[in-house]
Amino acid sequence: MCNMKPVVVVEAERLIRDQLALSETATMLCYLGDVTADPQHYHRAWEVSARRSARSQRALAYFYFNKAKV
């Protein structure tokens, strides 16, 4: 089994990081968390949004729920 990321995922991550370099928003951080499967980005989105981003909390809940299933 190959551990390489698909080209589409690599390109999406690059585009999201480019946008974050321009303006760090909770939505873009959540997108980055979705692409990289790294909960750190959802936590950062929560902080950037002044603890108002429902999407970041929902994504964290899904992440930890699915992690517990494994």
C-alpha positions as CSV (number, residue, x, y, z in Angstrom):
1,M,0.0,0.0,0.0
2,C,1.3,3.4,-1.0
3,N,1.4,6.2,1.6
4,M,1.6,9.0,-0.9
5,K,-1.2,11.7,-0.9
6,P,-3.2,12.0,-4.1
7,V,-2.2,14.9,-6.2
8,V,-5.6,16.6,-5.7
9,V,-5.1,16.6,-1.9
10,V,-1.6,18.1,-2.2
11,E,-2.9,20.8,-4.6
12,A,-5.8,21.6,-2.3
13,E,-3.5,21.9,0.7
14,R,-1.2,24.2,-1.3
15,L,-4.2,26.4,-2.4
16,I,-5.6,26.6,1.1
17,R,-2.2,27.5,2.6
18,D,-1.8,30.2,-0.1
19,Q,-5.1,31.7,1.0
20,L,-4.2,31.5,4.7
21,A,-1.0,33.5,3.9
22,L,-3.2,36.3,2.7
23,S,-5.8,36.1,5.4
24,E,-6.2,33.6,8.2
25,T,-9.9,32.8,8.6
26,A,-11.7,30.2,10.6
27,T,-13.2,28.7,7.4
28,M,-9.9,28.3,5.7
29,L,-8.4,26.8,8.8
30,C,-11.2,24.3,8.9
31,Y,-10.7,23.4,5.2
32,L,-7.0,22.8,6.0
33,G,-8.0,20.6,8.9
34,D,-10.3,18.6,6.5
35,V,-7.6,18.1,4.0
36,T,-4.8,17.3,6.4
37,A,-6.9,15.5,9.1
38,D,-5.0,17.5,11.7
39,P,-7.2,18.7,14.6
40,Q,-4.7,21.4,15.4
41,H,-6.2,23.5,12.5
42,Y,-9.7,23.2,14.0
43,H,-8.4,24.4,17.4
44,R,-6.7,27.3,15.7
45,A,-10.0,28.1,13.8
46,W,-11.8,28.2,17.1
47,E,-9.3,30.7,18.5
48,V,-9.3,32.9,15.3
49,S,-13.1,33.1,15.3
50,A,-13.0,34.4,18.9
51,R,-14.7,31.0,19.9
52,R,-17.7,31.5,17.7
53,S,-17.0,29.0,14.9
54,A,-19.6,26.2,15.1
55,R,-17.9,24.5,12.1
56,S,-14.6,24.1,13.9
57,Q,-16.3,22.6,16.9
58,R,-18.4,20.3,14.8
59,A,-15.3,19.2,12.8
60,L,-13.5,18.5,16.1
61,A,-16.4,16.4,17.3
62,Y,-16.5,14.4,14.1
63,F,-12.7,13.9,14.2
64,Y,-12.6,12.6,17.8
65,F,-15.8,10.5,17.3
66,N,-14.3,8.8,14.3
67,K,-11.0,8.4,16.0
68,A,-12.7,6.6,18.9
69,K,-14.4,4.2,16.5
70,V,-11.1,2.8,15.3
